[in-house]
């Protein structure tokens, strides 16, 4: 069992499972592009994604890839 602090951060694969229809690679691109609030890029080139960031994406909606303005 993970501690509450460990549960607060997700790997891209765990986070993508919470977002219907979103692949790990898409989620990593969104992290890089700043769409995922609080996502942290580690020196080993991995991402840590806060559970709260995923909740915000679910509430606000995911980025529209067909809209270059991100609206």
C-alpha positions, -999 to 999 in steps of 0.1 A, spaced: 0 0 0 13 35 -9 14 64 15 -10 93 8 20 114 -4 29 87 -29 -7 86 -41 -6 123 -47 19 118 -76 12 95 -106 34 81 -134 22 90 -169 9 54 -174 -12 55 -142 -25 90 -150 -34 82 -186 -56 53 -173 -77 80 -155 -82 100 -188 -105 82 -212 -91 78 -247 -57 95 -238 -25 76 -245 7 78 -224 25 96 -252 -3 122 -256 -3 128 -218 35 133 -219 32 158 -247 5 176 -228 29 177 -198 57 191 -220 33 217 -235 21 228 -201 -15 215 -202 -12 194 -171 -11 216 -140 18 208 -117 34 182 -139 71 179 -130 99 168 -155 126 149 -136 163 149 -145 160 113 -156 135 124 -183 105 110 -165 74 129 -156 56 130 -122 20 141 -125 0 153 -95 -34 136 -90 -49 171 -86 -36 180 -121 -55 151 -136 -86 160 -116 -84 196 -131 -80 182 -166 -111 161 -160 -131 191 -147 -119 215 -174 -118 191 -203 -87 179 -222 -69 200 -247 -84 200 -282 -57 189 -307 -76 206 -336 -75 240 -319 -41 256 -322 -50 283 -297 -59 256 -271 -94 270 -266 
